[in-house]
Amino acid sequence: MTVIRKDSPEDWKELSPSTISLRSHTMLKQVLCLALVALAAAQNVDEQCGTCVVDGGPLTENGAVGYTYDPNDCGGYWVCIRRSERGDDGWMYSVFTKSCAPGTLWNQDVQSCSRCDDEAVTCENSGPKPPLGSDQCPEPVQKTTLPPTPPVEQPDQNCTDDAGLMKSSVIGEASKFFIHYPNHDPLGPISCEPYNFSLSLCRCNAPEYDGVDFGFEGSFHAAGNIAFSVPNSRRNVYFVNESRVGDQSVYLDGMGHIELPLFKQNSPRAPFSVALWVNVDPVVSNQRKVALVNNAKCNIAPTFELSVQDGEVVVNMVTDNGTFSASGRLGGAYQGEWHNIRASYNGAILSLDLDGSLAAEVPADGDLLSNEAAWVVGLNCYQDTEQGAPTSSLTGNVDQLEFLFKEYIRP
């Protein structure tokens, strides 16, 4: 399983309101960015990227590149690429993020990473400024000689990954690789640290994990930082001191959702299970089918969908052998109470557990179909746009979201 990491300044992580793909582009034009909207709206891609300018004009040319702060991380920045037309995700820009090197932070005024002790670095609209002595801003080391100039890193041997992307190893750097897109310069080098890049796997040779656990304890990263999730807006998705496990959970206000890029074109293979604690707000109508977890895009039907309506929980799964569904009813009050929901598939049985008890199981077989969508918590855009149903948005709390990559054994 491919694990997206952000452990070094060379690492790039994908960021998308629905699905924003990584693309590389080298421009000869110098990019200047104007002051942007407040943090409350910072993750509206069109608003944030649309204020960048090229040669004194707006960023409207197809392929033009702009740079701006990362609204969630002062130690990184956004790279915005103007599309020729609005994408399936609804935005006019592709976006990926890059980290500043340790000891530096993004300086919006000069459009580059500056030293942490530079007074011009204010981290306005991009989160708190890391203190000196932190991982991003370590204490400076006194040096008497200048370090040698690092060599220019060059691509070496090529391979093609499961998604059809061509990648290449780096001469003399076992942990790094480039991504190659048609008609563009190579993107990278990207680091696999602390692992090496494998030409046979065409990905980082990271260990296979038993699972990914998002505890939502003040962070959108999974335990061990082996994966990350992306809220569409910190204004609509935020942490609260109310939880079922631990001290905090994440609250979705009906306008927000969370995306999991880990599973794009990379659906889990059997056996696997998906589980979460959810507390549906009493404001949610019993007539609405509320999205819990799925891999839908606005124009692409999900191959995995976990939803609830009036206390009835349904899991739908599409494999290369057919479509399978299981359902069960929650006990107690549907709204205003914590419920544990788990959907499991072992290659032969699709099962649904509710609050620790088996609610349903049906025969099923085949491999879960992959698609280009990130998995999403709290929204089913396909249901909202293609099926004409009332909004699928979740209003309520989510805690302890777990993806288990081995057979689930009931206690």
C-alpha positions as MATLAB code, in Angstrom:
seq = 'MTVIRKDSPEDWKELSPSTISLRSHTMLKQVLCLALVALAAAQNVDEQCGTCVVDGGPLTENGAVGYTYDPNDCGGYWVCIRRSERGDDGWMYSVFTKSCAPGTLWNQDVQSCSRCDDEAVTCENSGPKPPLGSDQCPEPVQKTTLPPTPPVEQPDQNCTDDAGLMKSSVIGEASKFFIHYPNHDPLGPISCEPYNFSLSLCRCNAPEYDGVDFGFEGSFHAAGNIAFSVPNSRRNVYFVNESRVGDQSVYLDGMGHIELPLFKQNSPRAPFSVALWVNVDPVVSNQRKVALVNNAKCNIAPTFELSVQDGEVVVNMVTDNGTFSASGRLGGAYQGEWHNIRASYNGAILSLDLDGSLAAEVPADGDLLSNEAAWVVGLNCYQDTEQGAPTSSLTGNVDQLEFLFKEYIRP';
ca = [
       0.000    0.000    0.000;
       1.326    3.401   -0.940;
       1.712    5.713    2.042;
       1.920    9.459    1.473;
       4.415   11.024    3.861;
       5.605   14.534    4.590;
       8.818   13.884    6.472;
      11.337   16.073    4.680;
      11.572   19.328    2.750;
      11.584   17.411   -0.530;
       8.308   15.632    0.176;
       5.172   16.707   -1.631;
       1.707   15.834   -0.387;
      -1.466   15.968   -2.423;
      -4.175   18.432   -1.393;
      -7.639   18.556   -2.938;
     -11.117   19.817   -2.067;
     -12.446   16.795   -3.952;
      -9.662   15.507   -6.170;
      -6.627   17.607   -7.050;
      -3.962   15.677   -8.914;
      -0.212   16.249   -8.662;
       1.226   17.939  -11.778;
       4.578   19.504  -12.475;
       5.205   22.641  -14.548;
       8.280   24.820  -15.111;
       7.495   28.444  -15.926;
       9.833   31.158  -17.180;
       7.614   33.889  -15.721;
       8.210   35.293  -12.268;
       5.161   34.929  -10.006;
       4.036   37.609   -7.559;
       1.173   36.940   -5.133;
      -1.136   39.536   -3.560;
      -2.487   39.396   -0.016;
      -5.113   36.665    0.241;
      -8.446   36.165    1.948;
      -8.680   35.421    5.666;
      -8.016   31.947    7.021;
     -11.728   31.263    7.344;
     -11.956   31.043    3.542;
      -8.359   30.079    2.807;
      -9.142   26.581    1.564;
     -11.528   27.826   -1.102;
      -9.096   27.040   -3.893;
     -10.474   29.535   -6.420;
     -10.377   32.377   -3.905;
      -6.872   31.603   -2.690;
      -5.172   30.675   -5.963;
      -7.152   33.211   -7.964;
      -5.421   36.148   -6.294;
      -1.978   35.207   -7.618;
      -0.696   37.295  -10.525;
       1.761   36.771  -13.402;
       3.510   39.772  -14.989;
       1.066   42.117  -13.283;
      -2.072   40.333  -14.509;
      -4.363   37.709  -12.988;
      -3.414   34.046  -12.984;
      -5.691   33.191  -15.933;
      -3.322   31.676  -18.495;
      -3.646   27.901  -18.819;
      -0.673   26.322  -17.065;
       0.401   29.479  -15.238;
       1.865   28.832  -11.804;
       1.366   30.825   -8.608;
       2.639   30.461   -5.064;
       0.976   31.293   -1.754;
       0.985   30.339    1.908;
      -0.363   27.016    3.175;
      -3.322   28.002    5.384;
      -2.596   25.089    7.729;
       1.204   25.148    7.955;
       3.564   28.112    8.176;
       6.396   25.738    7.264;
       4.964   25.120    3.809;
       3.303   26.767    0.846;
       0.819   26.096   -1.954;
       1.722   25.790   -5.630;
      -1.324   26.654   -7.787;
      -1.513   25.641  -11.462;
      -4.228   27.246  -13.587;
      -6.364   24.728  -15.493;
      -7.754   25.262  -18.994;
     -11.256   24.575  -17.686;
     -12.996   23.881  -14.418;
     -12.167   20.396  -13.164;
     -14.466   17.641  -11.949;
     -13.790   18.836   -8.409;
     -15.281   22.247   -9.204;
     -12.043   24.251   -9.054;
     -10.066   26.126  -11.714;
      -6.692   25.215  -10.185;
      -4.652   22.144   -9.413;
      -2.859   22.472   -6.087;
       0.001   20.699   -4.399;
       1.913   21.690   -1.295;
       5.623   21.803   -0.612;
       7.487   22.079    2.655;
      10.088   24.679    3.477;
      13.454   23.308    4.552;
      14.080   22.956    8.307;
      15.117   26.303    9.727;
      12.875   28.252    7.337;
       9.227   29.366    7.126;
       7.136   30.741    4.284;
       7.441   34.507    3.772;
       4.404   35.689    1.824;
       5.861   39.123    1.041;
       8.938   37.834   -0.772;
       7.335   34.602   -2.055;
       9.981   32.288   -0.632;
      11.030   30.412    2.483;
      12.946   32.679    4.880;
      14.890   32.001    8.053;
      12.791   31.349   11.142;
      14.402   34.276   12.983;
      13.542   36.732   10.189;
      11.209   39.341   11.699;
       9.405   39.628    8.355;
       8.103   36.073    8.756;
       4.787   36.584   10.561;
       2.906   33.372    9.651;
      -0.229   35.470    9.228;
      -3.222   33.349    8.128;
      -1.164   30.146    8.128;
      -1.192   28.893   11.698;
       1.043   29.611   14.692;
       4.692   30.413   14.127;
       6.838   27.493   15.341;
       9.199   28.528   18.152;
      12.958   28.246   17.921;
      13.937   24.792   19.087;
      11.021   23.092   17.317;
      11.441   20.540   14.522;
      10.731   23.159   11.848;
      12.848   25.850   13.511;
      15.788   24.153   15.277;
      18.363   26.206   17.113;
      20.996   27.418   14.617;
      24.314   25.587   14.606;
      27.448   27.734   14.668;
      29.662   26.952   11.683;
      33.149   28.186   10.871;
      33.181   27.045    7.242;
      30.630   27.126    4.475;
      29.058   23.766    3.599;
      29.879   22.298    0.198;
      27.421   22.958   -2.612;
      25.129   19.922   -2.912;
      25.274   18.077   -6.234;
      22.449   18.448   -8.753;
      20.184   15.412   -8.446;
      19.444   13.629  -11.735;
      16.877   10.953  -12.728;
      18.203    7.442  -13.277;
      16.096    4.359  -14.126;
      12.355    4.499  -14.881;
       9.364    2.437  -13.741;
       5.554    2.707  -13.977;
       3.344    2.504  -10.880;
      -0.115    0.937  -10.479;
      -1.818    4.225  -11.411;
       0.140    4.494  -14.681;
       2.520    7.231  -13.500;
       6.114    7.014  -14.695;
       8.681    7.483  -11.944;
      12.461    7.314  -11.836;
      15.102    6.683   -9.235;
      17.739    9.326   -8.483;
      21.432    8.852   -9.187;
      23.240    8.333   -5.891;
      20.090    8.847   -3.755;
      18.410    5.560   -2.833;
      15.613    7.261   -0.894;
      14.461    9.687   -3.609;
      12.510    9.591   -6.871;
      11.044   11.797   -9.600;
       7.530   11.737  -11.104;
       7.308   12.304  -14.870;
       4.258   13.837  -16.535;
       3.902   14.199  -20.333;
       5.240   17.499  -21.689;
       6.527   18.620  -18.288;
       9.846   18.608  -16.500;
      10.269   15.905  -13.833;
       8.625   16.643  -10.485;
      10.965   16.166   -7.556;
      13.093   14.806   -6.230;
      10.595   13.434   -3.697;
      11.930   11.758   -0.576;
      10.907    8.372    0.844;
      12.846    8.947    4.073;
      13.324    6.945    6.214;
      12.727    4.323    3.499;
      14.226    3.734    0.044;
      12.552    4.037   -3.338;
      11.893    0.644   -4.948;
      12.004    0.355   -8.754;
      10.325   -3.063   -8.618;
       7.416   -1.712   -6.553;
       7.676    1.732   -8.207;
       6.988    3.369   -4.855;
       8.562    3.919   -1.477;
       9.534    0.598    0.050;
       7.655    1.355    3.264;
       6.374   -1.479    5.444;
       2.825   -2.715    4.977;
       0.790   -1.353    7.860;
      -1.928   -3.297    9.666;
      -4.074   -0.195    9.569;
      -4.439    3.564    9.610;
      -6.007    5.189   12.666;
      -7.185    8.808   12.727;
      -7.736    9.681   16.390;
      -8.519   13.364   15.659;
      -6.741   14.440   18.842;
      -6.003   17.945   17.583;
      -4.416   16.595   14.388;
      -5.648   15.442   10.991;
      -2.698   13.055   10.678;
      -3.007    9.351   11.404;
      -1.225    7.765   14.334;
       2.469    7.484   13.534;
       2.090   10.081   10.752;
       1.756    7.273    8.203;
      -1.110    9.062    6.404;
      -2.970   12.351    6.520;
      -6.482   13.663    6.041;
      -7.515   17.041    4.665;
     -10.486   19.113    5.898;
     -12.123   21.165    3.162;
     -12.253   24.154    5.543;
     -11.053   24.750    9.098;
     -14.099   26.978    9.500;
     -16.463   24.047    8.872;
     -14.369   21.181   10.243;
     -12.734   21.683   13.629;
     -11.700   19.954   16.831;
     -13.893   20.018   19.942;
     -13.329   18.832   23.502;
     -16.071   16.228   23.224;
     -15.172   12.685   22.300;
     -15.941    9.004   22.623;
     -12.278    7.962   22.694;
      -9.531   10.228   24.048;
      -9.958   13.940   24.689;
     -11.098   15.379   21.361;
     -13.119   14.613   18.254;
     -13.655   16.456   14.986;
     -16.926   18.298   14.369;
     -18.437   18.743   10.896;
     -20.976   21.561   10.759;
     -22.912   20.418    7.673;
     -20.766   22.474    5.289;
     -17.514   20.593    5.844;
     -16.025   17.237    4.967;
     -12.682   15.419    5.291;
     -10.709   13.821    2.461;
      -8.279   10.881    2.649;
      -5.857   11.002   -0.333;
      -4.237    7.712    0.753;
      -6.858    5.687   -1.125;
      -6.903    7.481   -4.497;
      -6.503    4.740   -7.141;
      -5.476    2.614   -4.174;
      -8.555    0.957   -2.656;
      -7.824   -1.465    0.190;
      -7.700   -5.155   -0.671;
      -9.539   -7.824    1.267;
      -9.428   -8.377    4.127;
     -10.147   -4.870    5.392;
     -12.591   -2.975    7.580;
     -13.662    0.649    8.020;
     -14.835    1.834   11.439;
     -15.675    5.103   13.153;
     -17.469    6.588   16.120;
     -20.144    9.067   15.052;
     -22.560   11.326   16.936;
     -25.176   12.722   14.537;
     -26.436   16.148   15.553;
     -30.187   16.329   16.356;
     -30.571   19.020   13.662;
     -30.148   16.320   10.984;
     -33.466   15.355    9.402;
     -34.535   11.716    9.529;
     -35.414   12.040    5.836;
     -31.810   12.610    4.772;
     -29.352    9.895    3.790;
     -26.191   11.086    5.546;
     -22.748   10.192    4.197;
     -20.272    8.652    6.634;
     -17.400    7.276    4.489;
     -17.256    6.801    0.699;
     -15.081    7.267   -2.381;
     -17.496    9.306   -4.509;
     -16.749   12.258   -6.750;
     -19.397   14.602   -8.086;
     -19.457   12.740  -11.410;
     -18.209    9.316  -10.297;
     -20.299    6.841   -8.317;
     -18.631    5.395   -5.211;
     -17.385    1.823   -5.105;
     -17.536    1.914   -1.300;
     -20.240    3.755    0.606;
     -21.149    3.792    4.296;
     -24.224    5.890    5.143;
     -27.021    6.300    7.691;
     -30.635    7.455    7.434;
     -33.073    7.583   10.356;
     -30.921    5.090   12.271;
     -30.600    2.638    9.350;
     -26.933    2.061    8.465;
     -26.093    0.752    4.985;
     -22.782   -0.347    3.471;
     -22.551   -0.726   -0.318;
     -19.517   -2.170   -2.084;
     -18.728   -2.633   -5.789;
     -16.119   -5.244   -6.729;
     -14.991   -6.680  -10.047;
     -17.575   -9.431   -9.445;
     -20.648   -7.345   -8.625;
     -22.382   -5.047   -6.142;
     -23.005   -6.077   -2.537;
     -24.925   -4.432    0.298;
     -25.567   -4.996    4.013;
     -27.684   -2.976    6.433;
     -28.729   -2.790   10.077;
     -30.488   -0.491   12.541;
     -28.807    1.392   15.371;
     -30.080    0.773   18.874;
     -31.129    3.660   21.105;
     -31.446    7.196   19.796;
     -30.176    7.771   16.265;
     -29.215   11.402   16.955;
     -27.377   12.919   19.889;
     -25.638    9.678   20.929;
     -22.297    8.105   20.074;
     -22.481    4.998   17.882;
     -19.707    2.715   16.680;
     -20.084    1.565   13.071;
     -17.814   -0.946   11.327;
     -18.032   -2.405    7.816;
     -15.778   -5.410    7.122;
     -14.925   -7.461    4.045;
     -12.755  -10.584    4.133;
     -13.027  -11.624    0.484;
     -16.043  -13.867    1.090;
     -18.337  -12.007    3.518;
     -19.374   -8.340    3.732;
     -20.453   -7.636    7.306;
     -21.756   -4.714    9.332;
     -21.194   -4.310   13.073;
     -23.128   -1.708   15.064;
     -22.086   -0.733   18.585;
     -19.965   -3.863   18.940;
     -22.525   -6.414   17.720;
     -22.933   -8.102   14.346;
     -25.914   -6.509   12.583;
     -25.718   -8.115    9.127;
     -23.523  -10.186    6.847;
     -23.887  -11.170    3.194;
     -21.810  -13.327    0.822;
     -19.514  -11.216   -1.373;
     -16.454  -11.752   -3.530;
     -13.996   -9.958   -5.780;
     -11.637   -7.014   -5.349;
     -13.017   -3.613   -4.390;
     -12.839   -1.384   -7.469;
     -10.548    1.641   -7.281;
     -11.304    5.072   -8.684;
      -9.580    8.436   -8.839;
     -11.450    9.886   -5.863;
     -10.015   10.440   -2.440;
     -12.100    8.730    0.228;
     -14.359   11.243    1.919;
     -15.882   11.537    5.395;
     -19.139   13.454    5.778;
     -20.137   14.082    2.132;
     -21.255   12.130   -0.954;
     -20.997   14.565   -3.860;
     -22.322   11.985   -6.350;
     -25.488   11.567   -4.294;
     -25.957   15.327   -4.109;
     -25.343   16.114   -7.794;
     -26.160   13.031   -9.872;
     -28.928   11.417   -7.841;
     -30.790   14.596   -6.952;
     -31.145   13.552   -3.315;
     -31.274   15.941   -0.353;
     -27.827   16.987    0.826;
     -25.694   14.153    2.166;
     -23.574   16.379    4.419;
     -22.982   15.166    7.960;
     -23.594   17.491   10.878;
     -22.040   15.958   13.981;
     -18.911   14.510   15.568;
     -16.534   11.882   14.200;
     -13.982   10.118   16.384;
     -11.478    7.277   16.024;
     -11.731    6.682   12.264;
      -9.963    3.389   11.559;
      -8.973    1.506    8.420;
      -7.855   -2.028    9.281;
      -5.912   -3.933    6.612;
      -6.378   -7.390    8.083;
      -9.364   -9.518    8.999;
     -11.459   -8.032   11.785;
     -11.849  -10.438   14.711;
     -14.828   -9.675   16.921;
     -14.045   -9.519   20.648;
];
